[in-house]
Amino acid sequence: MTPSVNPARFSAQTRPVHPEEGADVHPRCREMAETMREGHGTFKGLIAAGFSAQEINLHRQRAHDLALDLSVRQVASRADSFEDVVRKACEAIASRPPLPRGLEETQDTLVRWSLYCQARAALTIYPWSSLREQCLALLRCYLDRSEMFASVKNAAVARVAESFPKVMQ
C-alpha cells in the first residue's frame, strides 16, 4: 500500500460511497433485512422464509441493523383533499385544521383555524345570521391563504354552509 499525503489514509484514492450508506451490503443481506422488517426475526422464521443456516449466521447481525435503519422513515403528510377540507371544516376541531396545498401548520395558521372553530361553536349555541356570516368569512379567510382555486374555495365554503344549523331571524 502506498501512503498518501494524509498519514491516516493508506491510499490517495477516495471512496465514492461511504460504507454506512449500504452500498457494500450483500443482496441476500438486504433480502433478509426486508424479511426481518416483515416480522420474521427469529432463526425459525428466517429458515421458513427460505434462508439457509449459513446465510443466517453470516448476515443476521448486519441484516438486523439494516432492518432497524430501514424501519425509520420520514413521512411527509400529504395535502388535504377537497373532501378532507369540507369534513374538517364541518367538524371544526381546533387541533385538526385542514391543510390543503400551500398551507403549513404554523402558529398563524392554527390561530386563524381556532378563530373559525370558536365562531363555529358559538353558532351551534346561538344560531344567528350574523354569526353564520362571521363563520363563513373566517373560513374563507383561512382558505384564502392556501393555493386552492377560487371556485374550489367557493364550493368548499358552500358545502360547509349547508352543514350549519338553521339560523333564527
URBELTA-V831877 format. One record per backbone hydrogen bond with DSSP energy under -1.0 kcal/mol. NH is the residue of the N-H (numbers start at 1). CO is the residue of the C=O. E is the energy in kcal/mol with one decimal. If there is no record, write none. Layout:
NH,CO,E
NH,CO,E
This chain:
4,9,-1.1
9,6,-1.4
21,18,-1.4
22,19,-1.5
25,22,-1.1
30,26,-1.9
31,27,-2.1
32,28,-2.1
33,29,-2.2
34,30,-2.3
35,31,-2.3
36,32,-2.5
37,33,-2.1
38,34,-1.3
39,36,-1.3
40,35,-1.9
41,39,-1.0
46,42,-2.2
47,43,-2.2
48,44,-2.5
49,45,-1.2
50,47,-1.5
51,46,-2.2
56,52,-2.2
57,53,-2.4
58,54,-2.1
59,55,-2.8
60,56,-1.9
63,59,-2.9
64,60,-2.4
65,61,-2.4
66,62,-2.4
67,63,-2.6
68,64,-2.0
69,65,-2.1
70,66,-2.5
71,67,-1.3
80,99,-2.2
85,81,-2.4
86,82,-2.3
87,83,-2.7
88,84,-2.7
89,85,-2.2
90,86,-2.1
91,87,-2.3
92,88,-2.6
96,93,-1.7
103,100,-2.1
106,104,-1.8
110,106,-2.4
111,107,-2.4
112,108,-2.3
113,109,-2.4
114,110,-2.4
115,111,-1.9
116,112,-1.7
117,113,-2.4
118,114,-2.4
119,115,-2.2
120,116,-2.6
121,117,-2.3
122,118,-2.2
123,119,-2.0
124,120,-1.6
125,121,-1.2
126,122,-3.4
128,126,-2.2
132,128,-1.9
133,129,-2.2
134,130,-1.9
135,131,-2.5
136,132,-2.2
137,133,-2.3
138,134,-2.5
139,135,-2.5
140,136,-2.5
141,137,-2.4
142,138,-2.2
143,139,-2.6
144,140,-1.9
146,143,-1.7
147,101,-2.8
153,149,-2.5
154,150,-2.6
155,151,-2.0
156,152,-2.4
157,153,-2.8
158,154,-2.3
159,155,-2.3
160,156,-2.2
161,157,-2.4
162,158,-1.4
168,127,-3.4
